[in-house]
């Protein structure tokens, strides 16, 4: 994330294939940046391994993004330190077997 003194914020993706701004926010256009383990920007997402795509059901990128959006909607206007702690420790997909995630072989 990059921010300036005027209240502008950019969700920037950086990796071995380059750098791209995924989303821009400001006081006039507020928002929430949610990052997962794949590129989301139009400029870089074609570099994702097919197993890492948001639509690939075997990995947890899509469900983590969906869960982040769900929590953001439920907790809108209620964000404080305790809420952020709860969000960051949320494991909404813990019932899934991590050994079935094809991305773990790279860790």
Steps between C-alpha positions, in 0.01 A plus 500: 500500500617850422339806654559874493423796726191588295316179593567309180578131520617253235483122524822415315607155387873437467663184377754351265287592198467868584300747702137604456237697685205271566269757662505868596313653791454853635288696745246541221524134393568294814558130487675202648802317361494122537810311394529128428777278366456581132495805277164676476592794275404492132864564406647207693231236554585320176835409666323295768559128500164340407497326840517843669212665314214637708258268319703185574304317768797297625692797642377737768544832317141538383343397830737730694408794276129422537536467878686833517220670306238337722672619819549848356129526422394365840740724694472820295522800733613284795873472427726536801807314631296212642305461175819498293643237734191286446517544121870413483452189711187386315537155348165467329620214281659287772281202414695459174789254488817709442672202339258536207617856429731481195673825603652349814764317300665839440522587869 
